Amino acid sequence: MWSIYRTFQILYNRILRQHTTAFVPSSGRIYSFGLGGNGQLGTGTTSNRKSPFTVKGNWLPYSTQCLIPADSEQYYCVKRIFSGGDQSFAHYFYPQNMVPPDDFRYPDLLKQIWTVNETFIQRLLTFPSGRLPVEIANEIDGTFSSAGCLNGSFLALSNDDHYKTSVRFSGVDMNAARLLFHKLIQPDHAHISQQVAASLEKNLIPKLSSSLPDVEALRLYLTLPECPLMSDANNFTTLAIPFGTAILKLEKAPLKVLENWWSVLEPPLFLKIVELYKDVVVHLLKLYKIGIPPSERRIFTNFLHTAFRVLEILHRVNERGQVIQYDRFYIHEIQDLIDIRNDYVNWVQQQVFGMLTDMPVTICTYPFVFDAQAKTTLLQTDAVMQMQMAVDQAHRQNLSSLFLPVFESVNPCLILMVRRDNIVGDAVEVLRKTKSVDYKKPLKVIFVGEEAVDVGGVRKEFFLLIMRELLDPKYGMFRYYEESRLIWFSDKTFEDSDLFHLIGVVCGLAIYNFTIVDLHFPLALYKKLLNKKPSLDDLKELMPDVGRGMQQLLDYPEDDIEEAFCLNFTITVENFGTTEIKELVPNGADIPVVKQNRQDFVDAYVDYIFNKSVASLFSAFHEGFHKVCGGKVLQLFQPSELQSMVIGNTNYDWKELEKNTEYKGEYWADHPTIKIFWEVFHQLPLEKKKQFLLFLTGSDRIPILGMKCLKLVIQPTGGGEGYLPVAHTCFNLLDLPKYTDKETLKSKLIQAIDHYEGFSLV
């Protein structure tokens, strides 16, 4: 009885949206349930049935000892039942001709469809290389030409998952699919691979439908990318691209199901599909670089669009649940295969003017494939475009004596003259007087009263000094969190919004001038600049103790949350030595935190810290930042990449630094002084190495692109061993006396880097 009920339950869960029938051999009766609007349930009505109901009829069970009724033609013995659409019918026999009913609980191997399984593959591999027997070739062709055969393969048989196939569960054993496909497709059995490829290319993929009868028909879309033939570059245009086209042609409902299945794949399986279409893009771009005949450009364009659009769907799935890291979508070869500067210009022209270009596909339409290096190049390109656009306005600008336009060829520059002892005051005064100034220009800094010429180093020191001054606790603009060593806007500051606007401008200028600034904000700042919502993870980064407490609240397994945590929708804040209660939502003091609303409480808490409490301050910062970095290219960056653009990163590779260093004069890589210099340097603790970078380059962090972009120059200097090393931050140039003693070199180097500020230490 239990097995009958379980069977009905499974059928009900899967098919209630239509209708079905079920036969019980012991009683000979037929039961039906589901939709019955057209009388298809056989109950004599047009009502729907949520539970099985007997189909009307004089049913007899099969039995060799059954007494045949006198009016036997009024009784029926069921042979087989069918249901579908708005119909139901049965094959039957009269009692005098009764035969056993077909029992599909015990499948007839002779009547099963072909599937890809261990037995099938082992049988194929027994045939030697060469021509396959006709019957075997037909079986391969029949299996790989049929969507039904592939959808019935690789089922999760170790449990009942394949019975649970739905919009959330595929019922497929993906590991089995990978293993069996790799067993089948082997170099030693090329004849099998050729037959499989031919069947997929000619019979299966071209016949895939955009409208599918059931979610089970989507299983092959999940398993087919595991076939090694799909990843063979020789099959990209015959298998991978047509398969991608079939995915793109799916109607909205089945595509949504496929996206759901992708979202719950194991990361290596999801990455397999991503890597497949990244490889297709690289393959096509290589062909484009070689040259595409005009007659083939249209089809090439379609191929490239197909690969990118499949990646776009996969990226959309990943954005919802981050199955893999976002940088796994990066195609690092793009800069070597196309001119991305020209591509960006074409993309902007298309966006603004609708202009057509020679490039079949503007890659900027799919920005998720750009790595940090490519995005930096695009940012530089955007900066140049912004400068070009500013030329027409330059003559009309009436700048103050501190901001002056200077024209070098067609590129205007922004010259900032400041006094070292009043750097913030000068900058704020300029800001107030020149609200309409166009900041999207190269910045040149002049410290009044000094002779240093700004070819980069003075600008770097300007950013270093002004940020240090602005972040000084005396202004009270930011709150410092001891545990995380990070800062966030302070809603207790007495400073007006101009200073926050200025900091936003400085950050934007740093990005546009590719200069690292020392700004210890959490990642949440860069999320907000890119219009992304901060989360509990951001609270954990800024306030680790509070973040851990919130996670404990969410993870608490019992129902007595109100008694255990004693929380309501309020937050306690300090206000100049006193505590103040702030409501997170209207009437929050009267709303206790319970199991049902604890996620709402955490969300409201995060929203208060990062949004509500600092709304006006961040708005001024946001306005200043976007006044400089308001171009479309900014939206190409991930928050972590934008953070690295502002503050650099700490992915130090000191051997790479040594490798990229150049030498002048008598110095070369194996000069005795140079050899002991690097011996001393590599023995320094991390903090001293970082201090050396600050001494020589103006920052203790490295550019977003890594050490490879940081090139140092070392040259000999006159005088003896009593002199100190001297840094020219403008050129990343180190004057290194010809020390012969390791201890002397170490002592003088540490003395120099401990007094890194200024331009006159000799």
C-alpha positions, -999 to 999 in steps of 0.1 A, spaced: 0 0 0 29 23 9 45 18 -25 12 26 -43 8 58 -23 44 68 -30 40 62 -67 9 85 -67 28 111 -47 57 112 -71 34 113 -101 12 140 -85 42 162 -77 55 160 -113 23 161 -134 -4 178 -115 -1 208 -138 -17 186 -165 -32 151 -156 -22 115 -154 -36 80 -149 -23 51 -128 -32 14 -129 -33 -9 -99 -29 -45 -110 -42 -61 -78 -77 -46 -83 -76 -41 -120 -87 -4 -115 -75 28 -131 -71 59 -111 -67 95 -124 -60 130 -111 -49 164 -123 -68 187 -147 -101 175 -158 -117 204 -176 -123 183 -208 -134 152 -190 -101 135 -195 -100 120 -160 -128 96 -168 -147 103 -136 -179 114 -154 -173 151 -145 -151 180 -157 -138 187 -122 -101 188 -114 -88 162 -89 -59 168 -65 -60 131 -53 -64 99 -73 -100 90 -81 -114 58 -97 -120 59 -134 -156 47 -141 -158 12 -157 -163 -25 -151 -127 -34 -144 -115 -69 -137 -80 -78 -124 -59 -103 -144 -61 -138 -129 -57 -173 -144 -84 -185 -120 -108 -157 -126 -144 -167 -132 -155 -152 -165 -188 -133 -161 -217 -144 -183 -219 -109 -198 -181 -108 -203 -183 -82 -230 -193 -57 -203 -160 -62 -183 -125 -51 -192 -90 -63 -183 -65 -35 -187 -34 -41 -209 -19 -6 -210 -29 30 -201 -21 63 -217 -26 100 -209 -16 132 -225 -29 165 -237 -66 165 -228 -71 127 -235 -68 95 -216 -73 60 -230 -66 23 -223 -59 -8 -242 -79 -37 -228 -90 -73 -234 -122 -90 -227 -120 -116 -198 -120 -146 -221 -90 -132 -239 -72 -117 -209 -34 -115 -208 -11 -100 -181 -10 -62 -181 23 -45 -191 41 -38 -159 65 -9 -164 80 -14 -129 100 -42 -145 115 -27 -176 119 -49 -207 155 -44 -218 146 -51 -254 121 -22 -253 144 4 -235 158 34 -254 195 35 -260 215 55 -234 251 63 -228 261 40 -199 291 19 -188 279 -12 -206 274 6 -239 308 23 -238 327 -9 -228 310 -27 -257 321 0 -281 357 1 -269 361 -37 -276 361 -30 -313 395 -23 -328 404 10 -345 390 11 -380 356 7 -395 328 0 -371 303 -27 -378 271 -13 -393 249 -22 -364 273 -6 -339 276 26 -360 238 27 -362 235 24 -324 260 52 -319 242 74 -344 208 65 -329 220 74 -294 237 107 -302 211 118 -327 183 115 -302 175 141 -276 155 115 -257 184 91 -255 208 117 -241 181 131 -217 177 95 -204 214 91 -199 235 100 -168 206 99 -144 213 101 -107 205 65 -99 223 62 -65 193 80 -50 159 92 -61 171 126 -74 160 118 -110 125 114 -97 126 149 -83 134 166 -116 120 201 -115 129 237 -122 155 234 -93 168 199 -98 180 183 -130 182 147 -118 215 144 -136 247 128 -122 271 153 -137 302 134 -125 289 103 -143 284 124 -175 320 137 -173 335 102 -166 315 84 -193 321 110 -220 358 109 -213 359 71 -215 341 72 -248 360 100 -265 396 88 -267 424 94 -292 429 57 -296 393 54 -308 390 82 -333 365 63 -354 340 64 -324 347 101 -319 341 109 -355 307 90 -355 296 108 -323 306 142 -337 288 136 -370 256 125 -352 257 156 -329 264 179 -358 240 166 -384 211 152 -364 209 163 -328 219 199 -324 202 213 -356 169 197 -344 169 211 -309 136 229 -303 131 262 -286 99 250 -270 103 218 -248 75 195 -236 90 191 -201 120 201 -179 135 167 -184 141 176 -220 167 202 -209 190 176 -194 212 174 -225 219 212 -223 235 204 -190 255 173 -199 266 179 -235 293 205 -226 310 177 -207 317 159 -240 354 165 -249 343 170 -286 327 203 -276 360 217 -263 380 207 -294 388 238 -314 382 219 -346 345 215 -336 338 250 -324 320 261 -355 302 228 -360 293 219 -324 299 245 -297 286 275 -316 254 257 -330 248 244 -295 252 280 -281 227 291 -308 202 264 -295 206 278 -259 199 313 -271 168 302 -290 152 286 -259 120 302 -249 120 322 -217 106 295 -194 130 267 -204 159 291 -204 150 301 -168 151 264 -158 185 259 -174 198 290 -156 185 276 -123 203 243 -130 235 261 -138 233 282 -106 235 250 -85 263 233 -104 295 225 -86 320 254 -95 343 232 -116 313 221 -137 300 256 -142 335 268 -150 337 241 -177 309 258 -197 324 293 -191 359 282 -203 343 265 -233 328 297 -247 358 318 -236 379 295 -258 355 300 -286 358 338 -284 396 336 -284 395 312 -313 373 335 -333 393 367 -325 425 349 -336 408 342 -369 397 379 -371 433 391 -365 445 369 -393 418 382 -416 382 373 -424 372 375 -461 343 400 -466 320 372 -478 324 354 -445 321 384 -421 284 382 -416 285 346 -404 317 353 -384 298 382 -366 269 358 -358 294 333 -344 311 359 -322 278 373 -309 266 338 -301 297 330 -279 295 363 -262 258 361 -255 261 326 -240 288 340 -217 265 369 -209 238 345 -197 264 325 -177 277 358 -162 241 368 -153 237 335 -135 270 339 -117 261 375 -106 230 361 -88 249 335 -67 286 338 -75 292 301 -84 327 311 -94 349 342 -89 340 371 -113 375 372 -127 371 336 -141 351 354 -169 381 375 -179 396 368 -213 433 379 -208 442 375 -245 418 402 -256 443 430 -256 466 410 -278 439 402 -303 421 435 -307 427 472 -303 405 478 -272 411 515 -273 396 517 -308 369 493 -297 359 516 -268 357 546 -291 335 526 -315 313 515 -286 309 551 -274 300 562 -309 274 534 -312 260 544 -278 258 581 -285 254 584 -323 243 549 -334 273 548 -357 283 515 -374 319 503 -372 342 479 -391 346 457 -361 319 430 -363 313 431 -325 322 458 -301 337 439 -271 328 467 -247 292 455 -251 304 426 -229 325 443 -203 326 413 -179 354 397 -201 379 426 -195 406 420 -169 421 447 -147 448 456 -173 422 460 -201 399 481 -179 428 503 -170 435 508 -207 399 517 -212 400 541 -183 430 558 -199 412 559 -232 381 575 -216 403 601 -199 418 611 -232 383 613 -248 372 635 -219 402 657 -223 396 661 -260 360 671 -253 373 696 -228 394 714 -254 365 733 -269 356 746 -235 391 754 -223 392 790 -238 360 799 -221 370 788 -186 378 815 -162 399 797 -136 414 811 -104 451 819 -100 455 784 -85 438 764 -112 451 774 -147 446 756 -180 478 748 -199 477 734 -234 501 708 -246 492 700 -282 454 695 -278 454 681 -243 447 707 -216 463 701 -181 451 712 -147 479 729 -128 474 731 -90 497 754 -71 496 748 -33 516 757 -3 529 727 17 519 743 50 483 749 39 476 723 13 440 716 24 431 753 28 444 761 -7 425 732 -22 393 739 -4 395 776 -14 399 766 -50 370 742 -48 347 768 -34 357 793 -61 357 770 -91 326 747 -88 324 745 -125 360 735 -132 365 705 -154 387 680 -134 389 655 -162 424 665 -172 460 655 -164 469 671 -130 502 689 -125 511 700 -90 535 728 -80 545 733 -44 549 770 -40 585 779 -32 601 746 -43 620 738 -74 607 703 -81 593 697 -115 562 675 -116 567 646 -140 548 623 -116 566 623 -83 554 657 -71 518 648 -80 522 615 -60 534 634 -30 506 659 -33 480 631 -31 499 616 -2 500 648 18 465 660 11 449 627 20 470 625 52 458 660 61 422 654 53 420 622 72 436 637 103 414 632 134 414 669 141 388 673 114 366 646 129 353 637 94 358 600 97 355 574 125 385 550 129 377 514 138 405 500 159 398 463 152 396 465 114 419 496 111 394 510 86 376 543 85 340 553 77 321 586 75 314 601 109 279 616 114 293 636 143 316 659 123 312 697 123 329 701 89 307 711 60 301 691 29 328 709 8 355 688 25 337 656 17 332 668 -19 369 676 -20 379 641 -9 357 627 -36 374 649 -62 408 639 -49 399 602 -52 386 607 -87 417 627 -97 439 599 -83 422 574 -106 423 596 -137 460 604 -130 468 567 -121 482 577 -87 477 556 -56 463 573 -25 463 561 11 426 558 18 416 531 43 379 527 35 362 493 34 350 477 2 315 491 9 326 525 -3 334 513 -37 302 492 -39 282 524 -32 302 543 -58 292 516 -83 256 516 -71 259 482 -55 243 474 -21 265 468 9 259 435 27 266 418 60 301 409 47 309 446 45 298 451 81 321 422 91 350 439 74 344 473 90 331 461 124 342 425 129 327 421 164 293 434 154 294 415 121 301 382 140 272 390 164 248 395 135 259 362 119 253 344 152 218 359 153 211 346 118 225 312 126 208 307 160 189 274 156 163 278 184 130 297 183 136 317 215 155 345 198 136 373 216 145 359 250 181 349 240 191 382 223 167 408 238 169 430 206 145 454 189 148 474 158 171 501 173 208 508 174 228 524 202 253 551 191 277 572 210 273 610 209 301 629 226 302 607 257 266 599 259 246 571 243 217 576 220 191 552 207 182 554 170 153 535 155 162 514 124 126 515 111 95 535 122 84 525 157 115 502 158 116 504 196 83 485 197 93 458 173 112 429 189 136 408 169 123 373 164 131 344 142 107 356 114 122 391 111 159 386 121 170 390 85 151 422 82 168 435 114 203 426 100 195 443 67 182 474 85 213 475 107 236 473 77 216 499 59 218 523 88 256 520 91 264 524 54 235 545 41 211 563 64 235 576 90 259 591 65 236 599 36 244 636 32 282 631 38 284 603 13 263 623 -12 289 651 -12 317 626 -16 298 608 -44 292 640 -62 329 650 -61 340 616 -71 316 613 -101 325 648 -111 358 634 -121 350 597 -128 316 600 -142 322 582 -175 306 550 -187 339 531 -183 337 533 -145 308 509 -146 331 482 -161 349 479 -128 341 455 -99 342 472 -65 374 454 -56 391 466 -88 380 502 -83 394 499 -48 427 487 -62 427 516 -87 424 541 -57 446 525 -31 467 500 -50 471 465 -38 495 445 -17 502 416 -40 539 421 -35 564 401 -56 598 414 -45 617 391 -70 597 406 -98 606 441 -85 643 431 -87 638 416 -121 622 447 -136 648 472 -121 670 490 -146 706 503 -140 725 533 -152 761 544 -153 786 519 -139 759 497 -123 746 465 -138 728 435 -123 759 418 -111 778 449 -99 791 442 -63 771 471 -48 739 460 -66 743 424 -54 747 434 -17 718 459 -21 694 432 -31 708 409 -4 700 436 22 667 444 7 653 409 6 663 404 43 644 435 54 610 429 72 579 435 52 572 469 68 606 482 59 602 469 23 569 488 21 586 519 36 613 516 9 585 517 -18 570 548 -1 605 564 0 612 557 -37 578 559 -54 556 579 -30 534 550 -21 538 517 -2 513 499 -24 516 487 -59 494 495 -90 464 474 -98 484 456 -125 511 444 -101 548 447 -97 554 443 -134 542 478 -139 565 492 -112 599 499 -127 627 512 -106 660 527 -118 693 526 -97 723 547 -106 756 554 -89 763 587 -72 795 606 -63 809 609 -28 818 581 -4 801 556 18 792 583 43 764 596 20 728 584 21 708 569 -8 686 595 -24 652 590 -40 638 609 -70 602 600 -66 594 618 -99 613 591 -118 613 562 -93 651 567 -94 675 558 -66 709 574 -63 729 546 -46 765 554 -34 791 527 -41 789 509 -8 813 480 -4 802 469 30 768 452 36 763 465 71 770 501 60 746 498 31 719 484 54 724 512 80 724 540 54 693 526 35 673 523 67 683 558 78 672 571 44 638 554 43 630 564 78 631 600 66 614 595 33 594 628 30 608 659 12 630 665 -18 663 677 -2 676 648 20 711 640 7 
